[in-house]
Amino acid sequence: MPSRASKDGKRRDFMQIAKGVFDAAVGDGPKPIPPGADPPPDQDTRNPAAVALSKLGASKGGKARAAKLSAAKRKEIAKKAAAKRWAARAETSTLPLAGFRPGTHENL
C-alpha cells in the first residue's frame, strides 16, 4: 500500500526539493508543506460531506463487524491471524526453534 507521501503519484527529485527549500528561504514561491502535515484548506479537494460520512462509518465499522460475527467465526479469524504471525516470525527468526509450532510433536 502506498504511503500518504506518494498519494498523488508524483515524486520530486533532489533538485526540485532543493529549489523549493531555497525559494522558501529567500521568500520566493510557496512555503513547503512539512511531511505528515494536513494540506491547507484551499488545497483540500475532497468533498466535505463525503469526509464527514467517512468519519462516521470508520468509527463504528470494526465494532459493528465484530458484533455480528459468531463466536466460531471470530475464533477462526483469530487462529488464521495467529498462524500468519507465527509464520512470519519463523521466517525471520534465527533461533534454533524457529520452525517449532505449538501443539505439534514431530518438531521435537
Stockholm file with secondary structure:
# STOCKHOLM 1.0

chainA/1-108         MPSRASKDGKRRDFMQIAKGVFDAAVGDGPKPIPPGADPPPDQDTRNPAAVALSKLGASKGGKARAAKLSAAKRKEIAKKAAAKRWAARAETSTLPLAGFRPGTHENL
#=GR chainA/1-108 SS CCCGGGTTSCCCCHHHHHHHHHHHHHTCSCCCCCTTCCCCGGGCCSCHHHHHHHHHHHHHHHHHHHHHSCHHHHHHHHHHHHHHHHHHHHHHCCSTTTTCCTTCSTTC
#=GC SS_cons         CCCGGGTTSCCCCHHHHHHHHHHHHHTCSCCCCCTTCCCCGGGCCSCHHHHHHHHHHHHHHHHHHHHHSCHHHHHHHHHHHHHHHHHHHHHHCCSTTTTCCTTCSTTC
//
